[in-house]
């Protein structure tokens, strides 16, 4: 079984990764119906916006002078993320 779980941005809290991973591990060991799973964080821009009372926040990378910069949306993923989603 392959599946995708998405926590929509409108929810006031985040999912409990520990309990979900524990359940999936039990199912994988029980009958092999679960082949794999992975988790990814919300974007850094989204998290900083939550900490800033919903105000728009840009995550920018630049050189030390600030001359060249780029907006970036950073996510954290678990090791083996691509193996699970591919």
BAMI-978379 format. One record per residue (C-alpha): residue number from 1; chain; x, y, z. Coordinates in Angstrom, 3 decimals. Each point is the difference from the previous one (the first is absolute). Last residue first. Layout:
REM BAMI-978379
ZAVO    n  chain        c1        c2        c3
ZAVO  NUM      A         X         Y         Z
...
END
This chain:
REM BAMI-978379
ZAVO    n  chain        c1        c2        c3
ZAVO   86      A     9.112     7.309    -5.654
ZAVO   85      A    -1.382     1.561     3.178
ZAVO   84      A     1.661    -2.444     2.391
ZAVO   83      A     3.389    -0.184    -1.711
ZAVO   82      A    -0.002     3.787    -0.402
ZAVO   81      A    -0.473     0.545     3.742
ZAVO   80      A     2.752    -2.452     0.962
ZAVO   79      A     1.282     2.226     2.779
ZAVO   78      A    -2.903     2.118     1.278
ZAVO   77      A    -1.018     3.292    -1.537
ZAVO   76      A     0.272     3.624     1.121
ZAVO   75      A    -1.461     2.644    -2.294
ZAVO   74      A     1.498     3.315    -1.128
ZAVO   73      A    -1.842     2.550    -2.159
ZAVO   72      A     2.581     2.255    -1.570
ZAVO   71      A     0.098     3.625    -1.023
ZAVO   70      A     3.269     0.951    -1.675
ZAVO   69      A     2.741     2.484     0.743
ZAVO   68      A     2.955     1.565    -1.753
ZAVO   67      A     1.135     3.317     1.412
ZAVO   66      A    -0.554    -0.893     3.645
ZAVO   65      A     3.677     0.634     0.704
ZAVO   64      A     0.571    -3.410     1.624
ZAVO   63      A    -1.655    -1.842    -2.884
ZAVO   62      A    -3.697    -0.566     0.195
ZAVO   61      A    -2.654    -2.476     0.997
ZAVO   60      A    -3.539     1.184     0.661
ZAVO   59      A    -2.915    -1.400     1.956
ZAVO   58      A    -2.897     2.398    -0.453
ZAVO   57      A    -2.509     0.589     2.791
ZAVO   56      A    -3.635     1.005    -0.376
ZAVO   55      A    -1.632     0.700     3.346
ZAVO   54      A    -1.944    -2.893     1.525
ZAVO   53      A     0.775     0.891     3.610
ZAVO   52      A     3.791     0.061    -0.596
ZAVO   51      A     0.589    -3.519     1.344
ZAVO   50      A    -2.569    -1.361    -2.448
ZAVO   49      A     1.642     1.966    -2.839
ZAVO   48      A     3.366    -1.467     0.981
ZAVO   47      A    -1.461    -3.494    -0.280
ZAVO   46      A    -1.567     0.686    -3.415
ZAVO   45      A     3.210     1.499    -1.423
ZAVO   44      A     1.997    -2.936     1.388
ZAVO   43      A    -2.250    -2.313    -1.979
ZAVO   42      A    -2.088    -2.602     1.785
ZAVO   41      A     2.025    -3.050     0.963
ZAVO   40      A     0.273    -3.204    -1.975
ZAVO   39      A    -0.779    -3.529     1.130
ZAVO   38      A     0.774    -3.394    -1.485
ZAVO   37      A    -1.678    -3.296    -0.567
ZAVO   36      A     0.726    -3.522    -1.152
ZAVO   35      A    -1.432    -3.262    -1.278
ZAVO   34      A    -3.116    -0.206     2.147
ZAVO   33      A    -1.929    -3.207    -0.705
ZAVO   32      A     2.930    -2.038     1.352
ZAVO   31      A    -2.250    -2.087     2.222
ZAVO   30      A     0.746     0.863     3.616
ZAVO   29      A     3.485     1.551    -0.301
ZAVO   28      A    -1.162     2.696    -2.417
ZAVO   27      A    -3.128     0.603     2.051
ZAVO   26      A     2.008     0.432     3.208
ZAVO   25      A     2.388     2.404    -1.771
ZAVO   24      A    -2.968     1.998    -1.297
ZAVO   23      A    -1.428     0.330     3.518
ZAVO   22      A     3.347     1.124     1.450
ZAVO   21      A     0.483     2.493    -2.832
ZAVO   20      A    -3.450     1.492     0.665
ZAVO   19      A     0.627     0.246     3.743
ZAVO   18      A     3.368     1.700    -0.461
ZAVO   17      A    -1.071     2.397    -2.758
ZAVO   16      A    -2.760     1.572     2.058
ZAVO   15      A    -1.676     2.247    -2.593
ZAVO   14      A     0.361     3.774     0.218
ZAVO   13      A    -2.367     2.521     1.490
ZAVO   12      A    -2.502     2.711    -0.980
ZAVO   11      A    -0.928    -1.670    -3.294
ZAVO   10      A    -0.365     2.374    -2.936
ZAVO    9      A     3.316    -0.978    -1.565
ZAVO    8      A    -1.263    -3.452    -0.850
ZAVO    7      A     1.831    -2.955     1.590
ZAVO    6      A     0.626    -2.330    -2.903
ZAVO    5      A     0.082    -3.762     0.190
ZAVO    4      A     1.139    -1.914    -3.057
ZAVO    3      A    -0.469    -3.664    -0.612
ZAVO    2      A     1.705    -3.106    -1.274
ZAVO    1      A    -1.235    -3.431     0.893
END
